[in-house]
Amino acid sequence: MKNDINSALLELILPQGILDYFKIVDFEQSDSGQYVYDKNLTIYLEEKDVIPEEYKTFRYKNSVLWSRA
């Protein structure tokens, strides 16, 4: 239950639409140790295997961008 509440709060912080392509894996809250009210929040995201609608018709090809001399 607590994890659901935390995820719901993190969704408010992240840009709208980012969770369509990423999922929240974990987060850490820590003190920076410099100031009394200075805290850090690190959010870990994992990319979903979802192709946006506007790119589904494109075909991708790997190519080498540099050559070794």
C-alpha positions in Angstrom: 0.0 0.0 0.0 2.8 2.5 0.9 4.5 1.8 -2.4 1.3 2.7 -4.3 1.1 6.0 -2.4 4.8 6.8 -3.1 4.4 6.0 -6.8 1.3 8.2 -7.0 3.2 11.1 -5.5 6.2 10.6 -7.8 3.8 10.8 -10.8 3.0 14.4 -9.7 6.6 15.4 -9.9 7.5 13.8 -13.2 6.6 15.4 -16.6 3.2 14.5 -18.0 3.4 11.6 -20.3 6.8 10.2 -19.3 5.2 7.2 -17.5 3.7 6.2 -20.9 7.2 5.1 -21.9 9.0 4.5 -18.5 8.0 2.9 -15.2 9.2 3.8 -11.8 11.6 1.2 -10.5 12.8 2.7 -7.3 13.6 6.0 -5.6 15.8 7.2 -2.8 15.5 10.2 -0.5 18.7 11.4 1.1 20.2 14.4 2.9 22.9 16.3 1.0 24.7 17.1 4.2 25.3 20.7 3.3 22.2 22.5 4.5 19.5 21.8 7.0 16.6 21.8 4.5 18.6 20.5 1.5 17.4 17.0 0.5 17.9 14.9 -2.6 15.4 12.7 -4.4 16.7 10.3 -6.9 14.1 8.5 -9.1 15.1 5.4 -11.1 13.1 4.8 -14.3 13.1 1.7 -16.6 12.2 2.1 -20.3 9.1 0.2 -21.4 9.2 -1.7 -24.7 6.6 0.6 -26.3 7.0 2.3 -29.6 5.1 5.7 -29.9 2.2 5.6 -32.4 3.8 8.3 -34.6 6.9 6.1 -35.1 5.4 2.7 -35.6 5.5 3.0 -39.4 9.2 3.9 -39.6 11.8 1.2 -40.4 15.1 1.5 -38.7 18.5 0.5 -40.0 21.8 0.3 -38.1 24.7 2.0 -39.7 28.2 2.9 -38.8 28.8 6.6 -38.2 32.6 6.5 -38.2 35.3 4.4 -39.8 38.6 3.2 -38.4 41.7 4.2 -40.3 
